[in-house]
Amino acid sequence: MGMHDSARPRPLPTSASYGITVRLYAAPSASVVGMLATAVGTAGGLVTAIDVSESRPDRITIDVSCSASNGEHAAEIVEAMRGVPGVTVHRVSDRTFLLHLGGKISVESKVPLKTRDDLSMAYTPGVGRVSLALAAHPEDVAKLTIKGNSVAVVTDGSAVLGLGNIGPGAALPVMEGKAALFKRFANIDAWPICLDTQDADEIVRIVRGISPGFGGINLEDISAPRCFEIERRLRAELDIPVFHDDQHGTAIVVLAALTNALRCVSKTLATARIVISGGGAAGTAIVTLLLAAGAAHVLVWDREGILSPTDPTLNPAKAALAAQTNPAGVTGDLHDALRGADVFIGVSAPNVLPAEWLADMAPSPVVFALANPDPEVDVDAAQQYVAVLATGRSDYPNQINNVLAFPGVFRGLLDARAREITVPMLLGAAEAIACCVSDDQLNATYIVPSVFDPAVPTAVAAAVREAAGTQQPTEPDDHGLH
């Protein structure tokens, strides 16, 4: 019996992101609810709720909420319920789309607007006094406006999640979600800014033009190599911090996770041989931060092979990356790079790494397969070869999630009234995240803290403030007089 069971394909994990609610009509019966639950389970779905929402002498209305593994699986679950005798499917609602109806964020006033006095202070004529004071003392804008707690989340829609160049309108739900995370985890007011241009000059011009209203700029989902130029130019031209989360947020969390993973296997960053798959925005930032943290043995593999400074076909960004990581000019494919390596970090594409290649790594290898939603290697097949495994997915342990970094980073930047982001700030943020996992908690399945751990953004913000030379949050004045 055991051999027969083990031969069955492992069911795909269900996810709330493919959750559905199905409204059904059925004749009144004590058994129909159980039959529906059995049908969902047999089809591989996970029932999360069953409600009899209406009861009549001739009919009951039943709402079944369940999770599937993908859209095709959701359709199979619906068909399974449709096959229950006496049941009619009335409507199928996708719970993820329902959550997005009308958008996920809104603007609310922080002050009462109930009387004429309220209006005269919040708006004209009282607001004019504040405007004149700020014209005379521009340094107070962050104290007396939302600027001191606001971030622009800017995208051109050219590299959205793993979906590619889908444009600014399709990117808006992602930017809304990012803004919601800023508010939830760091009480920062963030605004989605989706630009209908992918011209680097135009993006720089627009962001520079809107910058007076923000305390920081979060660049998001802009494709490489344009993202490097855009970030570099904005950092040079603006007096507020500019942070490209796909680069620096990812790098911070990867460094934090790697710090703890190496603790698990009794290795050090300075001696570990590290292979990075992907020479784009995330890979470049990871390399830069790992080298700043003390890594000494790094190779980068991309579609051209192991990036080597002797390769004349590399674009300038990849050539610079090769010069940083591979001065000896080692060449070869990913399998060559992995032989004897202690660490693999994938920020590239799905299924580029056959699991059996992991057997050629050094003893107790650490593997971060972060391509999302489909990792570089089959996660289940990789388990037998590795000591520590991390992914970008929420259905496996050790999710490398940028939400561990960016809320606390910007909280610290805004609190310190910082004008720029520095490497010591990034290193401090990574160390703070790593230290949120105590020695007692640390194990191969728990190398990063939970994204819901309230200590994380607080610790990250404190580390960023310290690196900025500010120990405590900058308190706003209670008046505008000088």
N, C-alpha and C positions, 0 to 999 in steps of 0.2 A: 504493500500500500504506500509506503514511504517513497519508493522509487517512482511510482505513478504520480504522486503528488508533486515531487520535485521536478518532474518533466513538464508540468504545466507552466505556461508563460506567466511571469510575475505581473499582476495587474498594475497598470499605471496609477500613481498616486492621484487622488482627487484633489481639487483646489477650489477654494471659495471664488477665485476669479472666473471659474466656469460654473458658478452656482445658478440654478434656475428655480423658479417657483411655478408649479403647474396647477392650474385650477381645473378641477374635474367635477363632473356631475355623476351621481350614482343613485341607484335605488336604495332606500334605507335598509341597512344591513349591518349587523354587528361584526361581520367578518371582513367587510370590504377594506377597512383601514389596514388590517394585517396583511391582506392580499397585496395591497399596493406597496407596503413596506418590503414584502418579500420580493416583489417584482423589481423594485429599485435595487435591492441588494444582489439579486441574481444577475442583474445587468452590470454589476460592478460599481454602482453609485453609492453615495453615502447620504442617508437621510439625516437632515438637520432639524426638520420640524414637520409635523403633520397636524393640521388644524381643520376641524369641521366648522366652517365659517357661517353656514346657514343650514337650517333643518326645516324641511316642509314635509307634509304627509306623503307626498309622492316622490320627493327627491332630497338628497343632501348634497351640499357643496363642500368639497374638500380641497384644501390648499396643501400641496406637498412641496416642501423646499428640500433640495438636495444638491450635492456637489458632484461634478464630473471631472474627468481628466482633461478633456478638450471638447471642442464644439461638436465633433462627430459623435463622441461618447454621449454627450448630452442628448442628442437626437435619438440615440439607441435607447437611452433610459426612458424618454417620452414614449417611444414605441412599445416598450415593455409594459408601461402603465396602461397604454391604450389597449393592450391585449388582455387586461383583466376583465372577466365577464361582467357585463352590466355597467361598465365605466365609459363615459364620454369625455374626451379632452376638450375643454372649452378654450383655454388660453395658456400659452407658455410665456413667461416673463423672464428675461435674463437679468439676474439680480445686479450684475456689474453695471449694465446699461441703466437700470433704474437708479442706481446710486449716483450716476453722472447727470441725470436729468436736471436741466437748469443750471448746471455747473456745481462745483464743490466748495466754492468760497464766496464770501460776500463782504461788503463794507458796512460797518456799524459805527455810529457816533459814540465817542467816549464821554461826551458831555450832555447834560440835559438841555433840551430845546423846547421848553414848555411855556415860557413867559417871554414878554417883550425884553425884559432884562437879560434873559439867556441869549436871545438873538442879538441884542446890542453888544454883548461881549464876545460871543463866538463869531459873529459876522459884523457887518457895519453898524455903528461907526467904530466900535472898540477895536476890531481887528486891524484898523488902519494904524492905530498906535503901535501895535506889535510890528507891523510891516515897516514903519518908519524906524523903529528901533533896530530891526534887522538890517535895514539899508545902511544904518550907521555902524553897525557891529555885525558883519556877515559871519563872524566866528560863532555867533549864538544861534544860527539857523538850526543846528542839530538839537539844541536844547529846547527850543520853543516850537518845533514842528515835528511832524512824523518822520522827518529825515533821519533823526537819531535812532529810529528803530525800524527802518525800512530797507528792503533789499529788492532790487530788480532781478527777476529770473528771466534771462534773455536767451532766445533761441532763434535760429533761422529755419529750423525744421529739417536740417540736412542729415542728421545722424541720430534719429530718435530711437532710444532703447536699442533693440536689435532689429528694428523695422526698416532702417535705412532712410533715404531721402524722401520723406512723405509730406513735407511742406509745413508751413506755419499753422494753418488751421487744424490739421491733424495732430500737430504737436501740442495744441492748447490744453487738452485734458491732462497731459503729462506735466505741463508747467503749473496748472492748477493744483495737481497733486503735490508738487514740490512746495508750492506756497502753503498748502495745508500742513505739510510736515514741518515747515519752518515755524508755523504758529503753534502746532501741537507740542513740539519738543523744545522750543526755545523762546516762545512768545514773541516771535519776530513777525512783523507785518511784511509779507512778500507779495510782489505783484507780477503776474505773468505778462511778459512782453514778447510777443511773437512777431517777427519781422518778415515782411514780404520782399526780402532780397537776400541773395547769397553772395553779394559782392562785398569783399572785405572792407574796401574803402567806405562804402555806404553804411555798413554795420558800425564801423568805428565812429563815423560822423553822427549817426543817430544816437548811439549810446552816449557819446560825449554830450550831445544836445540835451538828453533827458537826465543826465547825471546830477544836476543840482537838487533834484527831489529825492535822492536816495543816499543812504549811508554806506551802501556797498553794492557791487554788481556780481551776480552769480551767472556766469556763462554756462549754457546747458545744451547738450546735444547738437554741437556744431562740429562738422566733420574736419578731420585732419587732412592736409596740414594747415588749412586756413585758420583753424582754431589757435594755432601757435602764434601766428602773426597778429590776429585780432587781440588776443590776450596781451601780447608784448606791447603793442601800440597803445592799448587802453591803459595799461599799467603806467606807461611813460607819460600819458597825457592827463590822467585824472588824479585828483587829490583824495580819492576814496579807494578802498581795497577792491581788487578785481580777482575773482576766484573762479577757475574753470573746474566745476565739480567732477566732470568725467575724468579729468587728469588728477587734480590734487586731492579731491575727496576719496577717490579710489586708492590713490597712493598712500594716504594716511591710514586707511583701514587695513590695506594689505600689509603695511609695515607693522601695525599693531598686532595683527593676526600672526604674522611670521615671527615676530618677537616671541610670542607665547608658544607657537608651534615648535620653535627651536628649543624652548625650555623643556617641552615635553620629551624631546628626543636627545637632550643633553648635547646640543650642538650650538655653535655661535655664528652670528652674522658675519663676522670677520673671516671665518674659515670655510663657511658653507659655499658650495659650488651651486650657483643659481642659474636656471634657464628660464627665460621669459619668452612666451609665445605671443607675438603681436607687437609690432613697432609703431603703432598709432599713438593717439593722444594718451590713453591710459598707460600703455607700455612705456612710453617715454617718461612720463611723470613718475612711474614706479621705479624705473632705473635711476632717475635723478635723486629720488628720496632715499633709496636703498644705499646708493653710493655715499650720500651725505651722512647716512647713519652708520657707515663703517663697512659696508659690504665691499669685498675686494675681488670676487670671482663671479662675474656675470657674463652670460652670453644671451643675445637676443636672436630669436628665429622668426622669420616672416616668410611671405610667399617667395621671396628671393633666395631663401635658405638662411643659414647662419649669417647675420649681418657682419660684413667684413669691410674694413677701410680700404682694402685692395680692390673692391668691386666698383668699377667706374659707372655702373648703371644705376646706383642708388641715388634717390633724390636727396637734396641737401639735408633734410631733417633726419633721414635714416643714415646718411653718411656720418652726420655728427653723432648719432647714437652708436654707430659702429666704432667710431674713434674712442668714445667713452668706455666702451665695454669690451672691445676685442682688439687691443693694440697689436697682438701677435698675428692677426689675420687668419684665425682658424676658420675653415670652411666646412660645409657639409649640410646634411639635412637634420631634421628634428631628432631622429633616432641617434645620429652621431652626437648631437649636443647633449642628449640625455644620459649617455653612457658615463657612469660614475658621478652623476650630479646628485646633490642632496635635496634640491628644491626645484619644483616645476611650478611656474606661475603662468596661467593661461588667461590672456585677455584678447582673444583672437576670434576663432570661428569654431563651430560645432564639429566634433568627430575628426579632429586632425591627428589625434593620438590614440593608436591602438593600445588597449590596456596592457597587453603582454610586453610592450616596450618598457613599462615601468619596472619590470624585473631586472633590467640592466642598469637601474639607478643604484646609487650607493645604499648601504643598509639603512633602514628606518627612514625612507624618503618622505618628504612633505610635498603634497600635491594640492595646488589651488587651481581648480578648473572653473574659471569664472565667466566663460561665455554664457549668455542668457538668452532664451530659456534652455537651450541645449548646450551642455558643457563640451569642452574639447575632448573628453574621454567618457566612456560609459561608466557612470559613477558606481553602479553596482558591481561591474566587473573589476573596477579599480580597487575595491575595498581589500581584496586579498593580497595586494602588492604593497600597500602604503601603510605608514604609521599614523599620519595625520592627513585628513582629506577635508578640503573646504570647497564650497561652490558659491554661486550667486543666487541659488535657489532657496526658497523658504521651506521646502519639503525634505531637506537634509540638514544634519547638524552643521554648525560653523558657517552660517551664511555671511558672506562678505558684503555688507550693506552700507552704502554711503551715508545712510541716516545716522549712523554712529558718529559721523564726523561733522558734516556741514552745519547742523543747527548750532552745536557748541562753538565751532570755529567762528561763525558770524556773530554769535552772542558775545564772544570775547572781543572780536574786532570792533563791534559797535560800542560795547562797554568802554573800551579803551580809546574810542575816537581815533582808531588807527587810520592812517593814510595809505598803508600798503600792507601786503602779506609777505612775510619773510620765511626763509627755510627754517630758522629756529622755531617759528610758530608752528610749522607743519610737523616738525620733529616732536615738539612738545605735545601737540594734539595726539600724535600716535602713541607716545609714551603714556599719556593720560588714559587713553582707551585700553591699552594693554594692562595698566595697573588696576583697572576696574575688575579684573579677574584675579582673585586672590590665589595664593599657593594652595589653599584647601579646595578651591573650586576648579583649579586648572586640571584638565585631562584632554585626551585626544579628541573628544567630542564637544569640548567647551573651551575654545581658545579666544573667543571674543564674547563680551557681555551681551545680554539681551538688548535689543533696540528699545525696549520699554523700561530699561533700568534708569531711573531718574538721576542717578549719580553720574551717568556718562556725560550729558551735555554740560552739567555743572563743572565737572572735572576738566573737560576739554576747554571750556570758556576760561577757567582759571589759568590753565596752561598757556593759552594764547595771550591773556592779559599779562602774565608774567613775562613772556617773551617780548611783549610790547613795552615792558617797563612800567606797567600799571598793575598794582597789586589788587585794587578794589575797583568795582564798577564806578564809572563816572556818574555822579548823581546830578540830575538836571536842577538848575536853579529854580526857585519858586517865584521869581519875578524877572522882569526884563530891564530893570533899572541899572544904571552904571554910575 
